[in-house]
Every structure is written in structure tokens, then in C-alpha cells.
């Protein structure tokens, strides 16, 4: 999917924060910043706190959007639509060296080890990208 959107792919590779929107069973949206990793042209990995609103929402509604910040002038918009799965087959973040490498400066800034992050964000989410806008 992202092979036809090279700018979006580059931004998803380079940028650290995305805004994930999930929707509750009653239709109430909830948006929160997340760390994410582009696994391939079609899939993102996100680690989440649990319990959390996003995990609760995903148990009843798997449709999500993830967007990246624009350029402050209405440009550089990237919005992904996808289906999210709480996926126990994804290894813990401590077994995902590429994810850790992407976020090492954040871990260092917060004084967290990979193990501390894994304890705080134990739930693995796979987002299968269905459409891209921007």
C-alpha cells in the first residue's frame, strides 16, 4: 500500500508521534498520541497501556485512523485508515530492536529502559493499513 505513497512511507518511518483514533462501542471517538513502527508497506506496530481507552475501544471496534502532524499551514497531511488487532503474536517491545532503536532517544529522555517500557505498555496492537489520504 505505502509503496505507491513514498512520502507517507518516509514520514511513517521517520516521525515518532502519530495520533491514533479509536471508537467506542457507543460511537465515541478517542484520540491519543502513540509511538508506532512501520513493519512493512501495510502494517504498523503500536504498544499500549492496558487497561486503556484505546484497548477497551479496540475490543469492540477495530476500525482506526492514525494521522501525523501537518506542516502548520494545512499541508503535509498523512491520514491512515486501518483495522487494528490486539495481537499477542507480536513479541514484547524488548524483542523488537528496531522499535527500541527508533525510540531510544525518548526512552533516554524519560529515563526508561526497554524493560520498563515493556512493563508499562504490554499490549501489542497491529494496524493493517487499508487506505491512505494525503
N, C-alpha and C positions, 0 to 999 in steps of 0.2 A: 504493500500500500504506500509506504513512505518513499519507495524508490521513484515514484513519479512526483514527489514533493521534496526535492533536495534541501531547500531552505528550511522547511519544517523539520526534516530529519536532523539537520545540523543543529538547530535550536534545541531539539529534544535531547540531543547528545550533550550539548554544552551547558545548557541552562540548568540551574539547581532547583528552582522552585516552580511548581505547577500548582494550579488551583483546581482541585477535584470537586466536582459537584455530584452528590448522590441525592436520591429522592426517597423519602419515607413511604411506607405503605399507604399513608393517607394523602400523599402527593406533595408534602412539604419539602422543598429543596434545602440542602445544606452544603455550603461551600467552605473548604478549608485548604490551606496550603499543605503541600506534601512534597517529600523527596521522592524521586522516581528514577527508574533506569530503563532506557530503551534497550530491550533484549534483541530485537530484530526489526524488520520493517513493519511489523504488525502487532507487537506486544510490548507492554510496559510492566515492570515490577514495582510495586509500592509496598512498603512495610508500614503497618498501622498499630496504634494502641488498640487494646481490646480489654475491656469494653470501650467503645467509642460510638459516636453517632454514625460515622461512616460505615462501620462494620454492621451495626444494627440495621441501617438502611439497606445495605447490600444483601442482607439475609432475606429481604422481601422484594427488592427491586434491583436488578443487576445493571440497569442502564445508567451510564455515567457520561459526564463530559470532563475533559481536562483542558484548561487553557493556560497559555503563557502570557505574561505581561506584554503589552504592546509597547510602542515607542513613545508613548505620552502624547502623541498627536493623531491617534486613530489608525496608525499603520502598524505593520509588523505583527498582525494578528494571526495567531495559531490557535485553533479550537479543534480538539479531537472528540469525536463521539465514540463510545465503545461499550462493550459488555464486560463487566468486572466479575471475577470469581474469587471467592475466598479459597485459596489453593494451598493445601497442606503439602503438596508435592514440591513446592518451591523451597529450596533449602533456606535455613535461617540466614540472616544477613552476615553472620560470622563466616559462612561458607560461600559468600558471594564477593570475592575480592574486587571485582570491577565496580560494584556498588560502593564498597568501602573506599576505593580509590577516588571515585567521583566526589564523595562527601567527606574525605579526610580532613580538609580544612575546617569544615563545620564541626566535626567531631572534636578536633583540637581546640577550636574556639570555645566550645561548650564544656571542654574538659571531660569528654565521654570517651570511653573505649568502645570498640566494636561490640564487646560483650555487654556493656551497659546499654547500648542502643538496642541490641537484640532483646534484652530483657524488657525494655520499655516499649518496644514496637515488635511484638512477637507474631503478629498475624500477617501472613503473606497474601497479597492481592495481585492477581494477574488481570490486566486490562487488555482485551483484544480489541484493537482499533477497527472501527467499522467505517468511519468517514472522517475526512479532514476538511476544515474550512480555513481559508487564509492563505 
